[in-house]
Amino acid sequence: MTTTIWTIGYGQRPFDDLERDLAEFGISMIIDIRATRDDPRTPDYDYRRLEEFAAEAGIGYRWMGSTLGEESPVEIDTAVDNLIAIASASRTVVLCREPEPSQCHRSTAIAPALTARDVAVVHILPDGATRRHESPLPFGR
């Protein structure tokens, strides 16, 4: 069975939309990959609120911004392997601020590393639709 990891970005979306999408896709673990745990532009998405929501909803929450954040100095391979281990035990979503996956390191760094390891990546879009991540073919193919 192939492991699947979902991604979602919240932007200026109401918190209720995030709750709805996580429930709709049966998510049981949130991996927060924001470089910092606080986002003063969107206080609804403060890590304390996310932790509280997750606990009340029976969902796990883990901040991995220090290893998977956009500006992380850590080697991504080890962090991605840890993410896969988590996702193989629970239905996992990677959470970041940027709502459009193509504008975020979810698509430019993390998803390619996952798909290279035969992990399916599905982006949950701002309207609740999904888009499967397709890594570009190498040049010349």
C-alpha positions in Angstrom: 0.0 0.0 0.0 1.4 3.4 -1.0 1.7 6.0 1.7 -0.1 9.3 0.9 0.7 12.6 2.5 -1.7 15.6 2.0 -0.6 19.2 2.1 -2.6 22.3 2.9 -1.9 26.1 3.2 -4.3 28.3 5.0 -3.5 31.9 3.8 -6.3 34.1 4.9 -8.9 31.2 5.1 -11.2 31.1 8.1 -10.1 28.5 10.6 -13.4 26.7 10.2 -12.4 25.9 6.6 -9.3 24.1 7.8 -11.3 22.1 10.3 -13.8 21.1 7.6 -11.0 20.0 5.2 -9.2 18.0 7.8 -12.4 16.2 8.7 -13.4 15.6 5.1 -10.1 14.0 4.3 -9.9 12.0 7.5 -6.7 13.6 8.7 -5.3 12.3 12.0 -2.0 14.1 12.2 -1.0 17.7 11.4 2.6 18.3 10.6 3.2 22.1 10.9 6.2 23.1 8.7 6.1 26.8 9.2 9.5 28.2 9.9 8.1 29.8 13.1 5.2 28.5 15.2 3.5 31.9 15.5 2.1 33.9 12.6 1.2 37.4 13.7 -0.6 38.0 10.3 -3.1 35.2 11.1 -3.5 34.8 14.8 -6.1 32.1 14.4 -3.3 29.8 13.2 -1.1 30.3 16.3 0.4 27.0 17.3 -1.4 27.0 20.6 -4.8 27.2 18.8 -3.7 24.4 16.4 -2.6 22.3 19.3 -5.9 22.9 21.2 -8.0 22.2 18.1 -6.1 19.0 17.4 -6.4 17.8 20.9 -10.2 18.4 20.9 -10.6 16.8 17.5 -8.5 13.7 18.4 -5.8 14.7 15.8 -2.1 14.7 16.5 -0.1 17.9 16.1 3.6 18.2 15.6 5.7 21.2 14.7 8.5 20.3 12.3 9.4 23.7 11.0 12.9 23.5 12.4 13.6 20.6 10.0 11.1 21.1 7.2 10.6 24.8 7.3 11.5 26.9 4.3 14.6 28.3 5.9 15.7 25.1 7.7 19.4 24.5 7.7 18.8 20.8 8.3 19.4 18.2 5.5 15.9 17.6 4.1 16.4 13.8 3.5 16.4 12.9 7.2 13.4 15.2 7.9 11.5 13.7 5.0 12.3 10.2 6.2 10.9 11.2 9.6 7.8 12.6 7.9 7.2 9.3 6.0 7.5 7.3 9.2 4.8 9.5 10.8 2.6 9.3 7.7 2.9 5.5 7.5 1.2 5.3 10.9 -1.4 8.0 10.5 -3.3 10.0 7.9 -1.0 13.0 7.7 -1.3 16.6 6.4 1.6 19.0 6.0 0.5 22.5 7.0 2.0 25.8 5.9 0.8 29.4 5.5 1.0 29.7 1.6 -2.4 28.6 0.2 -1.2 27.9 -3.4 1.0 24.7 -3.3 3.1 25.8 -6.4 4.2 28.9 -4.5 5.4 27.0 -1.4 8.2 24.8 -0.5 5.6 22.0 0.0 5.8 21.7 -3.8 9.3 22.8 -4.6 11.2 20.9 -2.0 9.2 18.5 0.2 6.8 16.9 -2.4 9.6 16.1 -4.9 11.6 14.4 -2.1 8.5 12.4 -1.1 7.5 11.4 -4.6 11.1 10.2 -5.2 10.5 7.8 -2.3 7.2 6.6 -3.9 5.0 8.5 -1.5 1.9 10.0 -3.1 1.4 13.7 -2.4 -2.1 15.3 -2.6 -2.5 19.1 -2.2 -5.7 20.3 -0.7 -6.5 23.6 -2.4 -8.2 26.7 -0.9 -11.5 25.7 -2.4 -11.4 22.2 -0.9 -10.5 20.5 -4.2 -7.4 18.4 -4.4 -4.5 18.1 -6.9 -2.1 15.2 -6.9 1.5 16.4 -7.0 3.2 15.4 -10.2 7.0 15.9 -10.2 8.3 17.1 -13.6 10.1 14.5 -15.7 13.9 14.9 -15.9 15.1 17.0 -18.9 15.5 15.0 -22.1 12.7 12.4 -21.4 
